[in-house]
């Protein structure tokens, strides 16, 4: 869904009432959802992506996610971090703390939620 949102114009017919570019469509849809009390967020990681065990730099990873959120007119990000192997090894906590601090710096006004 995040990739569809990032390419919204490709999925709307020409002459639609939401806008003539991905940015316009995102802004229009976000405003409509926000008016109804609904926030639009992207979910990161989940049960198939293990950033700590994969050796991803937490700062670079957070910067990329922050950029995606800002460039795609989202209200925030939900971090579904399930890297259990990293927790068992004992390096998961530090990675998640560094990631979170960098992500908050990237998104000071956005929602960040967690499901670790």
Secondary structure as UniProt FT lines:
FT   HELIX           2..6
FT   HELIX           8..11
FT   TURN            14..15
FT   HELIX           22..35
FT   TURN            36..37
FT   STRAND          41..46
FT   TURN            47..48
FT   TURN            51..55
FT   HELIX           58..71
FT   TURN            72..73
FT   STRAND          76..81
FT   HELIX           84..89
FT   HELIX           92..106
FT   TURN            108..109
FT   STRAND          111..114
//
